[in-house]
């Protein structure tokens, strides 16, 4: 059975590394063509590097389990393994039991399918998911969200806007995500109500590590924009680019359907 370890790839040199990357590049381009096209080849290669490293931490070195790990990164975000929205991932990856890589991968696959079925529903094609994200951005109301009651206010709004997923993730997982969102927002000069809420929404839609996700490069690019320093201005720009990114994904999806 072929075993892929980052240290081995480094030792074999650039040819072997590029060969493995090319295989995964082709596979992932077929797995999520819209996202891969929008992010670009260079960012996908960065994601593959990151995925090989993170999978290796959990003892996943065989090609099949590593491939699944990369697929889950595309579905749930590059840092799904530590995301409170997906506690089952950490539980299975950190399970110390004497199980094979293949068995661990099968469990991950089954849990991912269960999450999609219960949190997303029967219409889980990519275009539907993108439209759901756009609707979520549009319908979430911040009119009654206050800094003093940010946690309960956002719990209420998230449950109202995305009830099936809220219920499936569970209130403790959502609370953890909100706390993480506030920390990230403050570190990124997004400390207004709008900025904190937007940070949380991005993490809800793209994964809690989306600010460092190679497949969401527009987030980091936006935050590096030195022309916008005020929290409210940064939040508005980030929201505008979020909609542009989602619309781009829909456009690429439509192109794929026509071709």
N, C-alpha and C positions, 0 to 999 in steps of 0.2 A: 504494500500500500504506500502511495506517495505521501511523504511527510514534508510539510513546509514549515521551516523555522526561520525567523528573521535573521538570526545569527548565521544560519547556513546560507541564506540568500546573500548576505553581505560577503561571506567567504567565497562563494562561487563567482561573485562579481556581477558586473552590470548586465551581461548577456542573460544570465539565469534570472536575475531580478526582473529584467524587462519582459522576459518570456512569461513568467508567472503573472506579472501585472497585465500583460496583453490578454492573457486568457480570462482574467477576471474583468478586464475592461470590456471585452466583447460580451461576456456573460451578463454583467450588470447593465450594459447598454440595452440588452434585450429585456432585462428584468424590470427596469424603470426608465424607459427611453426618454420621457419628457424631462425628468429630473436630471439625468445624465447630460442631456443636450444643453439644458439651461446652465448647469454648473460648469461644463467644459471638461475636456480630457485632463488638463493639468490638475484641477481640483479633485477629479475622481481618483487620479493616481495618489494624491495626498491622502484621500480617504482610505484607499486600499492599504497604504503604508500604515496608517493609524489602526485600521482594522486588524491587520496581521499582528501588530504589536499587542493590541488589547486582547485579542483572542488567545494569543500565546500565554498571557498572564493566567488564563483559566485552564491551561493545558490543552487547548484546542489547536492542534498542529496538522492534523490530517486535512487534505484538500477539501473534502466534503463539508466537515464542520466549519472550516474557515470560510468557505463559500457561503454557508448559511449565516454565519456571523455578519458577513458583509451585506447580505440581503437584509438582515434585520436592521442594520445601520441605515439603509436606505428607507426602510419602512418607518422606523421609530426614532431616528436620529443617531448621530455618531456615538453618543454617550448613553445609549439606552440601557446599558448594563448597570448604571448607577442612578437611573431616573426613577423617582418615586411614583411615576405613573405606571411603571412596569415592574413592580416588586418581584413578580415571578421570575424575571430574568436574573436578578441577583441571587435569588434563592437557588435556582438551578445551576448557575455558573459557579457558585461558591459551595455547593453541596459537596461535603468531603467524602461522601460514600464512594466505594470502589466500583465506579461505573465506567464503561468505555466512553470514548469520545463520541462514537456513533449514537450510543444510547442518550447521552446528554444532549446531543444535537436533535435527536428525535423528540425529546421532551420539550426543548425550546420551540421546535416547529409546531408541536401540538398546542402549546400555550399561546403562541403567536396567533394561530388560527382561532383559538377560543377568544382571545382578546378582540380580534377583528370582528368576530360574529356578535359578541355581546356589547362592545363599545361603539362599533361603527354600524353594524346592521347588514342586511342583505345587499344593499347597494354599495359595495366596497370597491368598485372599479376606481381607477386613478382619477378620472375626471370628476366623478361624484365626490371623492374626498377633497379635491381642490375646491369645488363649488361649495362644499360644506364649510371649508375653512374661510372662504370669502364671506359666506353668510354669517359665520361666527364673528368675524371682524366687524361686520356691518351691524349686526343686531345686538351685540353686547352694549348695554347701556351703562355709562359712567356718571349719569346725572346725579345719582344718589350715593355714589361711592365717595367716602371721606377718608382722610388720612388717619383720623382717630380710630375709625372702625374699618380699616382697610381689609383685615382678614375676614370678618363676618360678611362685609359687603361683597367682597369678591367671591366668597363661597356661595352666596345667594345668586350672584350674577352668572357664575360658571354653571351652577346647577340648572338655572333657568335656560341658559343658552345651549347647553350640551348635556342634557340630563342622562342619557344612556351611558355615556362615557364617565360622567361624574359618579354615577352609582357604581359602575364597574371598578373604577380606580379606588373608590372608597374615600371617606372624608379625611382620614389621616394622611393618605397619600396626597390629596389635594392641598391640605394644609402645609405639608412639607414643601410642595411645589411653590405655594404662595410665599412662604418664608424665603425660599431660595430666590424667587423672582425679585423680592424687595432688595435682597443683598446685591444681586447682579445689577439692578437698576441704579442703585446708589453708586456702585463702582463705575458705572458707565455714564455718569452725569445725566441720568434720566429720573431724577428724584421727585418730579412732580407727580400728581395723581395720574395724569394721562400717561406719563412715562413709565411709572411702576405697573400700571394696568397693561400697557402695551407690551412691556417686557414679559409679563406673565402670560399674555395671550400668545406671544411668539413661542414661548417655552411649551405651552399647551399644544400648539399646532405642530411645531417642528422639533420638539424634544428639549429637555431642560439644558442641554449643552449646545443649543443652536448658536449661541454667540461665538462658539469656537468650532463649529462644524464646518469641515472643508466643503461640504455640499450646499452650504448656505453662505457663500462668500459675500453676498450683498450686505449681510448684517454687519460684519466687521468693516467692510468698505464704507458703509454709511457712518458708522461710529468714528471712523478716522477722519471724517470731514471736519476740518478745523474751522470752516466758515460758520458752523452752527455750534454755539457754546451754551446757549440757554437751554435748560431742560425741556421746556415746552416746544421750542423750535426743533430740538433734536428728536423729540417724540413725533412731531408732525412729519418730519422728513422720513423717519423710520417707517411710519404708517404708510406714507405715500409709496415708498419703495417696496413695502410688503405687498401692497395691492398690485404694483407693477410686476413683481416676481410671480405672484399667483396667476395673474393674467397671462404672463409669458408661458407658464406651465400649461395653462389651458390651450393656448395657441399651438404649442408644440404637440399636445395631445391630439388636437384636431387635425394637424398635419399628418400625424401617424395614422389616424383613422382613414383619411382620404387616400393615402399612398398605398 
